Amino acid sequence: MNKKDKTYQILPITKRVDGSTIGIPMVKITGRSSGPTLLLTAGIHGDEPEGVRTCLDLISQLDSDQIHGTVVIVPVVNVPAYSMRKRGNPLDDFYYDLNRQFPGSQKGTFTQRLAYKLAKEIFPQADLIVDIHSGGSNMYCAKRSIINKDSEENLQLASALGPGWDFIAMGAGTRKGVNNLTNTADQMGIPAVSIENGGINGRLPDLFNKNVHDNVVAIKNVMKAFNIIDDKPLYSDRLLVMDFEPIMADNGGLIIFEQSCRIGREVKKGEKIITITDYFDNILEVVEAPYDGILLAIPAQVVLPQGCQIGSIGKIIRRIKPERVQV
């Protein structure tokens, strides 16, 4: 189907037992003149609808007459997970989290085949990639970008998100080198950034719509910075490059949010973040900041299971002036 140079298709992955196809929906918007190809992906995690809505809004707003190059949009990568509002694909017994399975396997599970299809058939079309996430069912995320490595190309892309996207994070510890989308794109020589914004406790209409709006504005700013659409891009006054890794809790129970547990807030090593109690209000655990940094993600639920991630703190490794990394 074509709507004024917008091509809609389903890329088949496998078939259900009734013979129907499960695939990846993809929209390609071809501009009137040459230019780079931007790939947008969302719905890798099925409990993160902010990115899906962002992509759908962009599909309706972008006009091929105003585009130099091509915009490829995959609004829902993991359709079974999105259908069930789950982080991973409920059809899979193994390898549940798609964003840990790249570059995938042609003969693997459904989730591995999804990763393979993206990496082998869709990524090679792109000159740059923006992958859209949020905190999903378990966390609420500050507006941040995530890059795999501190390269000039990745920093250019992250800085092009514009005002309000000051935090540029790289995985450390258990987050370092995971088999995710940006890692695989990096290995293929494609600049890529994941963005995170929102979570399940931001789904009231006003806040959800604001987060989606902020995502749309950021991606259009990227398009301006890379000359895909005509206009002058805007940049943040500051950029903080930081390492981040999950903060874990040993105990499950009810959460008391300490005063420091505020999204985007600077915390000091040893500062209390949350207290976990049992159902008799006995304190089971006090979780403290393991180092100085900025709270990038905080709990989206007031009850935690044992051994759960409760958020992440970014440790600032350098501050850079945006003009140094502008395109």
N, C-alpha and C positions, 0 to 999 in steps of 0.2 A: 504494500500500500504506500502511495506517495501523497503527501500534502505539501505542495509548493517546495519541492526539493528536500522534503523530510521522508526518509525511507524507514519503514517499520518492518521488523522481522523477528522471528523466534529462531534462535540458534539451537538445534536439537542436541540434547545430552544423552538421554536414554529414554526408554519406554516403560510405562507402568504395565502391570500384569494384564490390564484390559486392552493394551495396545496403544493407548494414548501417549502422546509425546510430552516429556518434561524438558524444558529448554530455558534459554536465557533470552529475555526480551531485549532488543537493541534498536535504538533510533539513531540514524545517521543524518546529520544536517550538512549539506554540501553548499559551501559558499559560492559566490559569483566570481571570486578571484582566488588566486593561489595563496597559500599560507600554511602554517603548521596545523597539525591534527591534535586536538585536545580530546583525551578520553576521560569521561566522568563515570565513576562507578558508585553504586550504593546498594544497600540491602544485602551485603555480604553476611551481616548478622541480622537475623529476621526480627529481632526485637528493637530495631533502630529505624523507625519510620521517618525521622527527620530528613535523612538523606534521600529517601524515596520521594518524599514530597518536594524536596529541593529540585531533584531531577525533573519531575513532572512539570513543575512551574517553569523551569528553564526551557523545556521542550515547547511549551506554549508561548513563551515570551521571545525566544530567539527567532530572528528573521534571516533567512538565507541571503537575502539581498544585502544585508549589512555585515556578512561574515567573510573574512579572508581566510580561506583554508577550510577545515572540516571539524565539526564537533560530533564525536561519537558518544552516545549516552546509553549506559546500561542502568536503568532505574532500579531494577531488582535482580541482583545476581543470584541470590539463593531463594528461589521461589517457594520451595517446600517449607523452609524455615520461616519465611515471611508470612506464608499462609497460616502457620500455626503460632505466630508471634513468639517464636523461640530463637535463641541465639544461634543454634545450629540446626542442621537438617534432621528432623525426627525420623526420616526414612533410613538413616544410617545408624547401625549399631556401633560402628567404630569411626574414629577420625571425625569427631563431631564438629569442631570449629574450623570452618572453611579458611579463615585467615591465619591458620597455622599449617596449611597443607600445600602451599605453593612450592614448586611449580606443578604439583599434582602428578597424576598418572592416567594414561589413556585407558588402562585396563583395571583401574582401581575401583574403590567405592564411588557412589554417586558424588560425594563431596570432593574426592580427589579428581574425578573427571571434570567437575565444574572448574576447579583450579587449573587443570590442564588446558581446557578449552580457552579460558581467559589468557593464560600465559602463552600458548602456542598460536592462537588464531586472532586474538583481539589486541593484546599488547603490541605486537609488531606493527600495527597500523598507527600507533601513537608516537608523537614527538614529546608529549608530556602528559602526565596522569594526575588527576585529583580523585582520591577515594574518600567518600563521605561516611562518617561514623558519628555515633553519640555514645552516651554511657549505657544505653539499653536498659534492661530491667534491674540492674544491680548498682549502677553508679550514676552520678551526675557530673558531667565534664565541663570544665572551663573551656572557653574558646581557645583551641590550640591546634597547631599543626604538628605532625610527626614525620620526621624524615629518617631514612635508614643510616645515612652518614652525612657528615658535615662537609659536603662538597659545594663548590660555588654554584653549580647548576641547581642543586636542591634548595640552597638558600635563596636563590633568585626566585624560584617558584614559591617557596614559603612566604617570602617577603611580599610577593605580589598579591597575597590575599588581602592586604591593605589594613586600614585602621581597625584597631580592636583585636587583631590577631598577632599580639605581641610575643606570645609564647611559642618557641620552636623547640620541640622535645625530641630526644633520641633515646631509644631503649638502652638500659643498662642492666647489669645483673641477669636475672632470668628473662628479661625482655630483650636482651641483646642478641641479634642474629636469628630471631625467630623466622620461621618459613612463611612470611606474610607477603602481601601484595607489593609493598614498597621495596622490600628486600629483593624480591625477584626482579622487579622493574630495574632496580639499580644494577643488578648483575647483567641485565640486558642492555645497559647503557641508556636507559630512559629516565629522565628526571621525574620523580614521583613524590607526592605528598599525601598523607592521610590527614583529614581534618576531623576534629571531634568537637561537638557542641550540643549540650542538652542531655536528656535522659528521661527515665520514666516519670520522675516527679516534676517534669516540666511539660506535661501533656495537656494542661488546661489551655483552652484555645488561644488566649493572648500570648502566653509565653511560648507555646509551640510555634505559633505563627511568627513571633519575633525571631526565634532561632532559625527557622526556615528562611525568613527574609534576610537575616544576616549571612547565611550560607550563600544565598543567591547573589547578594551584593558582592561577596568575596570572590565568587567564581567569575562574575562579570568583570571584576577588577583584574583578575588573572588574564582574562581574555583581552582586556585593554593593554595590559603590560606586555603581552606577547603579540600585539598587533593583529589579533583575530577579529576584534571589533574596533572601530575608530572612536577614540576618546582618550583623555589623559587619565592614567591611573593615579590612585592615591596611595600613600604609604604611611605606616605607623611612625610615630615619633621615636619609638624605641623598639628594639628587638632583643629578646633574652633567649640565648641558646642554652639549653639545659639537658642534663641526663635525667631519666626518670625510671623508676622501677616500682612494682607493686608493693603496697604496704599490706601485710597479712595479719590476721587475728588468729590466735590459737583456739580461742573459745567462741562458742556460739551463745546467742542470747539477745536480750533487748539492749538497744543502744541509747546511751545518753550523749548527745552532741555537746562537746565542750565548746567554749567560746571561740577557740581557735579554728574550729571546724567550719570554715566558711570558704566557699569556692574562690580561688584566685588569691587567697590571703597568704602573706609571708609568715612562715613559722620558724621558730628556733629549735635547734636540737634539744630534745627532752621535753618540749612543750606538749601538754596533753591534747590529744585530738578527739578521741572518743573513749567512753567508759562502757564496758559491757557487763550487764547484770543478769542474774537468773530471774526466775519468775517469783522469787521471794524478795527481790531487790538486793540480793547479796552481790557484791562486786566480784566478778570473775576475772576481769582483766582491764587494765588501763593501757591503751595504745598511745605511745608517744612518738613524736617526730624523730626519726633516726638520724637526721641531719638537718641543717638549715636549708630552707628552700621555699617553694611556692606550692600550695595545694592545687593540683591540677584536676583531681577527681576525688569526690567524697561519696559516702554511702547514699544510695537512693532509697534504701529500705531502712526501717527502724528495727528490724530483726535480722540477725546474721546466723548462718550455719557455722559449724566448726571449720577451721582452716580456710576461712574465706578472705578474699581480697577486699579491703575496705576503702581502697582508693590509691592515689599515687602522689608523690611529692617530686617536683622538679628541682634538681640541684643546679643552680646557675653556674655555667662554666665560662661563659663570656657574654659580654654585651657588645652589640655592633650597631653602627649607624646605618639606617636603611639605605642611604644613598650609595653605600659601598657595594650593595648587592642588587641594585636595580638593573633591570634588563636594558 
